[in-house]
Amino acid sequence: MALGAISAVLLGHLLAYRFYWYATIYGFDKVVHLFGGIATAYILAALWSNYIEHATTHSVWKRLLLLSFIVGVGWECFEYVIQFFVGGPTIATPIDSVGDVVFDMLGASIATFFVLLIKKRYNTSNER
């Protein structure tokens, strides 16, 4: 699942950059951020699979969403740095950044739900 989400983000970004979809298709960047949030949470879950196996549901939600939030905000900071040093068209505004992080978190929530669903299905003895 993580590989599929990562592939969707990379393919979506490359196509959007090549064909100017970010500028011509309203909200396309939100779709990419949604899949970015999914990919981030799946990657974090894969890195912490041993922790998740023994953690409570609440703890998994809290940890995956917090770290996905940090990654999303970090990406938005990166956009501002690029915009400042490279110049060119505006790629980040405060309103756009808030929307992007909201979609990052929506994607992370979707992925976390499925991570916990898989955990419940295959590891019911450790559910607390």
C-alpha positions, 0 to 999 in steps of 0.5 A: 500500500505504501508503494502505491501511495508513493507512486501516486504522489510521484506520478501525480507531481511529475505529470502536474509539473510537466502539464501545468496541472497545478496552475490549470486544474483547481485543487489538483495540489490538494489531491497530491497532498492527500496521497502525500499524507497517505504515503507518509503515514504508511511509511511511518507505520512500516518503520514502526511496525514493531511498535504498532504491533504492541501499541494501543489504538489511541497511541498509534493514532496519536503518533502517526498523525502527529508525525504526519503533521510534522512532515506536512508542515515541514513540506510547507516550510520547504515550499516557502524556502524555495519560493524565497530563494528561487523566486518565480511564481508564488507557490505558497500562501498561508491559506494554501498552506493550511489547506495543504496540511488539512489534506495531508492530515486527511490522507494520514487519517485514512492510512492510519485507519487502514493500518489499524484495521490490518493490525486488528485483523492480524494481531487481535491478541495485542489489542488494548 
